[in-house]
């Protein structure tokens, strides 16, 4: 693993919170669930379930979604924020 990459372990609730933030970013950027689904080669209902936290995505699925929605820089900021204790956020 690269030394400059943050090592982050997320629990279920943190994963749901990260997906919520990414869904907000998707909407802020004017992307629909259908837009993201088309780019990922999946369906809009799957994206809706993903964003609602109904299923825990594989890492590859999560990274593809996050890359489309937020890009690497914003994702890195979100991950760093979530790795801090709640009292520091």
One Martini backbone bead per residue (centre of mass of N, CA, C, O) as a GRO file, in nm:
protein
   89
    1UNK     BB    1   0.098   0.035   0.020
    2UNK     BB    2   0.070   0.354   0.011
    3UNK     BB    3   0.179   0.606   0.224
    4UNK     BB    4  -0.019   0.851   0.114
    5UNK     BB    5  -0.250   0.672   0.189
    6UNK     BB    6  -0.525   0.632   0.355
    7UNK     BB    7  -0.622   0.439   0.632
    8UNK     BB    8  -0.950   0.295   0.605
    9UNK     BB    9  -1.215   0.207   0.834
   10UNK     BB   10  -1.551   0.115   0.775
   11UNK     BB   11  -1.850   0.117   0.888
   12UNK     BB   12  -2.175   0.101   0.826
   13UNK     BB   13  -2.245   0.396   0.910
   14UNK     BB   14  -2.015   0.532   0.752
   15UNK     BB   15  -2.100   0.430   0.477
   16UNK     BB   16  -2.378   0.564   0.475
   17UNK     BB   17  -2.271   0.853   0.509
   18UNK     BB   18  -2.099   0.859   0.254
   19UNK     BB   19  -2.334   0.805   0.059
   20UNK     BB   20  -2.494   1.055   0.134
   21UNK     BB   21  -2.278   1.259   0.044
   22UNK     BB   22  -2.259   1.161  -0.248
   23UNK     BB   23  -2.555   1.214  -0.320
   24UNK     BB   24  -2.540   1.517  -0.274
   25UNK     BB   25  -2.317   1.566  -0.485
   26UNK     BB   26  -2.470   1.464  -0.725
   27UNK     BB   27  -2.698   1.675  -0.709
   28UNK     BB   28  -2.518   1.930  -0.712
   29UNK     BB   29  -2.404   1.840  -1.011
   30UNK     BB   30  -2.669   1.734  -1.177
   31UNK     BB   31  -2.700   1.433  -1.119
   32UNK     BB   32  -2.844   1.143  -1.186
   33UNK     BB   33  -2.903   0.821  -1.130
   34UNK     BB   34  -2.909   0.755  -1.435
   35UNK     BB   35  -2.638   0.873  -1.511
   36UNK     BB   36  -2.469   0.689  -1.328
   37UNK     BB   37  -2.573   0.417  -1.427
   38UNK     BB   38  -2.477   0.446  -1.718
   39UNK     BB   39  -2.168   0.476  -1.645
   40UNK     BB   40  -2.177   0.184  -1.482
   41UNK     BB   41  -2.379  -0.033  -1.608
   42UNK     BB   42  -2.663   0.016  -1.469
   43UNK     BB   43  -2.926   0.082  -1.253
   44UNK     BB   44  -3.125   0.301  -1.092
   45UNK     BB   45  -3.224   0.116  -0.857
   46UNK     BB   46  -2.939   0.047  -0.761
   47UNK     BB   47  -2.855   0.337  -0.685
   48UNK     BB   48  -3.077   0.382  -0.479
   49UNK     BB   49  -2.985   0.154  -0.287
   50UNK     BB   50  -2.699   0.253  -0.243
   51UNK     BB   51  -2.778   0.537  -0.124
   52UNK     BB   52  -2.966   0.401   0.111
   53UNK     BB   53  -2.807   0.140   0.229
   54UNK     BB   54  -2.925  -0.153   0.141
   55UNK     BB   55  -2.627  -0.200   0.043
   56UNK     BB   56  -2.303  -0.333   0.034
   57UNK     BB   57  -2.049  -0.248  -0.144
   58UNK     BB   58  -1.816  -0.300  -0.338
   59UNK     BB   59  -1.527  -0.147  -0.382
   60UNK     BB   60  -1.545  -0.113  -0.691
   61UNK     BB   61  -1.825   0.019  -0.689
   62UNK     BB   62  -1.766   0.255  -0.505
   63UNK     BB   63  -1.532   0.382  -0.671
   64UNK     BB   64  -1.692   0.431  -0.925
   65UNK     BB   65  -1.909   0.610  -0.806
   66UNK     BB   66  -1.722   0.821  -0.672
   67UNK     BB   67  -1.573   0.906  -0.931
   68UNK     BB   68  -1.823   1.015  -1.078
   69UNK     BB   69  -1.929   1.211  -0.852
   70UNK     BB   70  -1.640   1.336  -0.703
   71UNK     BB   71  -1.378   1.234  -0.711
   72UNK     BB   72  -1.075   1.202  -0.556
   73UNK     BB   73  -1.050   1.457  -0.379
   74UNK     BB   74  -1.324   1.452  -0.232
   75UNK     BB   75  -1.303   1.165  -0.124
   76UNK     BB   76  -1.057   1.212   0.056
   77UNK     BB   77  -1.194   1.416   0.242
   78UNK     BB   78  -1.423   1.234   0.342
   79UNK     BB   79  -1.242   1.010   0.464
   80UNK     BB   80  -1.093   1.187   0.665
   81UNK     BB   81  -1.342   1.283   0.819
   82UNK     BB   82  -1.447   0.989   0.899
   83UNK     BB   83  -1.172   0.918   1.069
   84UNK     BB   84  -1.275   1.099   1.271
   85UNK     BB   85  -1.396   1.194   1.540
   86UNK     BB   86  -1.701   1.334   1.598
   87UNK     BB   87  -1.582   1.581   1.777
   88UNK     BB   88  -1.394   1.687   1.518
   89UNK     BB   89  -1.598   1.738   1.265
   0.00000   0.00000   0.00000
